[in-house]
Amino acid sequence: GDMCTVAPDLDIGSCCGAHDAAYAIGGDRSDRRQADRAFRICILQSGRPVVAQIYFVGVRLFGWLFFNWGV
């Protein structure tokens, strides 16, 4: 599948799906930051601390392109 848009799903597809859902709901900068932090925590809880950090940096740098800003 492609749950983790533009990144390998590995075994964290459910974390990516939840993150995508939060991005679809959208909001403001605070909402995006909260979604990204929840994403990182989900991946950490999957036992992948390095992946959590890499994906977190990725969404912080490029996630704004996919976030529903509601404009």
N, C-alpha and C positions, 0 to 999 in steps of 0.2 A: 504494500500500500504506500500511499504518500501522505501519511498523517503529518509528518514533519516536513513541511513545505521547504523545498530546496536543500534538505539535509537528510542523511540516513535516519530511518525510523528506529533502527536497533530494536531494543525491547521497551522503548519509551513512547510508543505510539499513542497510548492513552493520555500521557502528559501533553503531547503535542496537540491532540484533539481538543483537550480542555483549554489549552492556550489559544488555539484557533477560534474556539467558541467565544472566549472572552474578548478576543480581538474583533470578532464579528459584532458583538454587542457594542463595543467601542466606548467612547466617552472622551475624557480629557487626559492630560499628561499623567495625572495621579492614577487614573484607572489603568492606563497602559503600564505604569511602573508596578502597580499592584499585580497585574496579570503576569508580568515578567518575573516578579519575585515568586509568585505561586508556582510558575513553571519551573523555576530553578529548584524550589523546595521539592516538587514532585519528582524531578529527576534525581535529586539527592536521596530521596526516600527509596528510589529504585536501586540504590547502591552504586551509582555512577558519578562520583564527585568530579572527575575530570570532565566528563561529558557535560555535566551540569554547568560548569564554569564556561566551557567553550560555547555551548548553546545560549547561555545567558548573555555573554558578550555579543554573540551574533544578533540576538533579538534586540538588544539595547542599541546596537549600531544601525541595524537595517529594518527593524520591525515597524518603524514609523511608516514605511512604505505600504504596509499591509493593514495597519490599524484603521478602524472605522472612527474617524474623527467627528462624524456627525455634522459635517459642514454642509 
